[in-house]
Amino acid sequence: MAKRGVYKHLKRIHAPKSWMLSKVGGIWATKPSQGPHKLRECIPLNYLLRHKLRLALNGTEAKLIVKSKEGNISINGRVRTDPKFPVGIMDIVTINKTGTNYRVNFDVKGRWRLVKISKEDAKYKLCKVTRRSMGPKRIPFITTADGRTIRYPNPHIKEHDSVKINIETGEIISYYKYKIGAPVLIVGGNNIGRVGVIEKIEKHPGSYEIVYIKDKEDKVFSTRLTNIFITGDQKPEITEEIYNTRYDILQERERRGGRKEVKEGDSE
């Protein structure tokens, strides 16, 4: 009999590389539940607790933490009790007992990273607009990359823009346009995790739009339009640029303390 429906299992060898799973940790990996993010663009909640926050030593401990009736973990202001819940870019993770908040982000090597943020910054999140359309009874709405549908948005909000959303109410606080000079974060492709400012936009009818971006080291790189995330108007709303600038080998060595010089007379 043929297999019907989606597979409920995921082998470790087929898991996204951004999860940074070891090769000898077993055959299987946790497959994320259905939720606001795509399979290849998220990480299960229990892997965040084990490998990023180091709050659990194994899957059993992570499950006990998440499924506790006390509600230990909140994602975007809601208590989540599913260890497989998918956590994606710009989500706000809160440890309720300690009151610490983290924003989910990428580093320049494409690995998931949790950045500790203040209580004020945890009250909002940025969302990328993926669609603007007209619903029944001619009610306008927008759809964001994390699965939100917001009715009656500002008429100036278009596809590829970003909106700043109040987590408690779900209302739009402000919006940021996709334009030249806007700060962006790269969320896909070979330049994933890098930040910069839009320098030029190339439109190719029938193909992909190419966006040229300059980082703070004055290096210019290009990527597809679908890989960029607008993070502000003139300056970014998130300020974790120290982890999002790509350096070459020599610059990386200098940042880590430089190379020790061998003094004359020392034995080789």
C-alpha positions in Angstrom: 0.0 0.0 0.0 1.3 3.4 -0.9 2.3 6.0 1.7 -0.4 8.7 2.2 0.3 12.1 3.5 3.4 13.8 4.8 6.1 11.8 6.5 6.1 12.1 10.3 9.8 11.3 10.7 13.0 13.1 9.8 16.4 11.5 9.4 19.3 13.4 10.9 21.2 13.3 7.6 18.3 15.2 5.9 18.0 17.8 8.7 18.9 21.4 7.9 22.6 22.2 8.4 21.6 25.3 10.4 20.6 23.0 13.3 24.2 22.0 13.7 23.4 18.4 14.7 26.3 16.0 15.3 26.7 13.1 12.8 27.0 10.4 15.5 24.0 11.5 17.6 21.7 8.7 16.2 19.7 8.1 13.1 16.7 10.3 13.7 16.1 14.0 14.3 13.1 15.9 15.7 10.7 16.9 12.9 9.1 20.3 13.6 5.3 20.4 14.0 3.1 22.3 11.6 3.3 25.9 12.5 4.1 29.5 11.4 7.4 28.7 9.7 8.5 26.3 6.9 10.4 23.1 7.7 13.7 24.4 6.3 13.4 27.8 7.9 12.9 26.9 11.5 14.3 24.9 14.4 12.4 22.8 16.9 11.9 24.3 20.4 13.6 21.3 22.1 16.8 21.8 20.1 17.0 25.4 21.2 16.8 24.4 24.8 19.4 21.7 24.4 22.0 23.1 22.0 21.6 26.9 22.2 20.4 27.7 25.7 22.0 24.6 27.4 19.0 24.2 29.7 18.6 20.5 29.1 21.1 17.6 28.6 18.8 15.4 26.6 15.5 15.2 24.9 13.7 13.9 27.9 14.7 16.9 30.0 13.8 19.3 27.3 10.3 17.7 27.0 9.8 18.0 30.8 10.7 21.7 30.7 8.4 22.5 27.8 5.4 20.4 28.8 5.3 21.6 32.4 1.9 22.9 33.5 3.6 26.0 34.9 4.3 27.3 31.4 8.0 27.7 31.4 8.6 28.7 27.7 6.8 31.4 25.7 7.2 32.1 22.0 6.0 35.6 20.9 4.1 36.1 24.1 2.3 32.7 24.1 3.1 29.7 26.3 4.1 26.8 24.1 4.0 23.2 25.4 4.9 21.4 22.2 8.6 20.3 22.2 8.5 20.2 18.4 7.1 23.7 18.0 8.9 25.5 15.1 10.8 28.6 16.1 12.0 30.9 13.2 13.6 34.2 12.3 12.8 37.2 14.6 10.7 35.1 17.0 10.9 36.2 20.7 11.7 33.4 23.1 11.0 34.0 26.8 12.0 32.0 29.8 9.1 32.8 32.1 10.7 31.8 35.5 13.8 33.9 34.9 12.2 36.7 32.8 15.0 36.5 30.2 14.1 37.2 26.6 15.9 36.2 23.4 15.5 37.1 19.7 16.1 34.3 17.2 18.5 35.3 14.5 21.3 34.0 12.2 25.0 34.5 12.3 27.1 35.0 9.2 27.8 31.2 8.9 24.0 30.4 8.7 23.7 29.0 12.3 20.8 29.8 14.5 21.7 32.3 17.2 19.8 33.6 20.3 20.4 37.2 21.2 19.5 38.4 24.6 17.3 41.4 24.5 15.6 43.7 27.0 12.1 43.5 28.3 11.1 46.6 26.2 12.5 45.0 23.0 10.6 41.8 23.7 7.2 43.7 23.4 7.4 43.8 19.6 8.7 41.8 16.7 9.5 42.4 13.0 7.6 40.5 10.3 8.3 40.5 6.6 5.2 41.1 4.3 4.9 38.3 1.8 1.6 39.2 0.2 -1.0 41.9 0.0 -4.4 41.1 -1.3 -8.2 41.8 -1.1 -10.4 39.4 0.8 -14.2 38.8 0.9 -16.3 42.0 0.9 -13.3 43.8 -0.4 -11.4 43.8 2.9 -7.7 44.4 2.3 -5.2 42.2 4.2 -1.5 41.4 4.3 0.2 38.1 5.0 3.5 37.9 6.8 6.3 35.3 6.7 5.4 33.9 10.1 1.8 33.1 9.1 0.0 36.2 10.4 -3.0 37.7 8.5 -3.6 41.3 9.3 -6.7 43.1 8.0 -7.1 46.8 7.1 -3.3 47.5 7.0 -1.9 50.9 6.0 -2.4 51.5 2.3 1.3 52.2 1.9 2.4 48.8 3.1 3.3 46.6 0.1 4.9 43.2 -0.5 8.6 42.8 0.7 8.1 45.6 3.3 8.5 44.9 7.0 6.0 45.6 9.8 6.7 46.2 13.5 4.0 44.3 15.4 2.9 44.6 19.1 3.1 41.0 20.4 0.3 41.5 23.0 -2.3 43.0 20.7 -1.1 41.9 17.2 -1.5 45.4 15.9 1.0 47.1 13.6 3.1 49.8 15.3 5.0 51.0 12.3 6.2 49.8 8.9 9.5 49.9 6.9 9.6 50.3 3.2 11.6 48.2 0.7 13.7 50.9 -0.9 17.3 52.0 -1.7 19.0 53.0 1.6 17.0 50.7 3.8 18.9 48.5 6.3 18.5 44.7 5.6 19.3 41.3 7.1 20.0 38.4 4.7 17.9 35.4 5.7 18.8 33.0 2.9 21.4 32.1 0.2 25.2 32.2 0.4 25.3 35.5 2.3 22.9 34.4 5.0 23.2 36.3 8.3 24.9 39.4 6.8 23.6 42.9 7.3 24.0 46.1 5.3 22.2 48.8 3.3 20.5 48.5 -0.1 22.7 50.1 -2.7 21.0 49.1 -6.0 18.0 47.1 -7.2 18.1 45.3 -10.5 14.8 44.1 -12.0 14.8 41.2 -14.5 11.3 40.6 -15.9 10.6 36.9 -15.9 13.4 36.2 -13.5 14.7 37.0 -10.0 15.1 40.6 -8.8 18.7 41.1 -7.7 19.5 43.4 -4.8 23.0 44.9 -4.2 23.9 45.5 -0.5 26.8 47.3 1.2 27.9 46.3 4.7 29.8 48.5 7.2 33.1 47.3 5.8 32.1 48.8 2.5 32.0 45.4 0.8 29.2 45.1 -1.8 27.5 41.8 -2.4 24.3 40.8 -4.1 21.4 38.4 -3.4 17.9 37.6 -4.5 15.0 39.8 -3.4 13.4 36.8 -1.6 16.5 36.5 0.7 16.3 40.0 2.3 14.5 41.2 5.4 14.0 44.9 5.9 15.1 45.8 9.5 14.4 49.5 9.8 13.9 52.8 8.0 17.2 54.8 8.3 18.8 52.7 11.0 18.0 49.1 11.9 15.6 48.2 14.8 17.9 45.3 15.8 21.5 46.1 16.6 23.4 42.8 16.6 25.7 43.8 13.8 28.9 42.6 15.6 27.8 39.0 14.9 26.5 39.8 11.4 29.6 41.2 9.6 31.6 38.7 7.5 35.4 39.0 7.8 38.1 37.3 5.8 40.7 35.0 7.4 43.2 37.7 8.3 40.5 40.0 9.8 39.1 37.2 11.8 42.5 36.4 13.2 43.0 40.0 14.3 39.6 40.1 16.0 40.5 37.0 18.0 43.6 38.5 19.4 46.1 38.3 16.6 49.0 35.9 16.0 51.7 35.5 18.6 55.1 36.5 17.3 58.0 34.2 17.9 60.8 36.0 19.7 64.4 35.6 18.6 66.2 32.9 20.6 63.0 30.9 21.3 63.2 27.3 20.4 61.2 26.3 17.5 
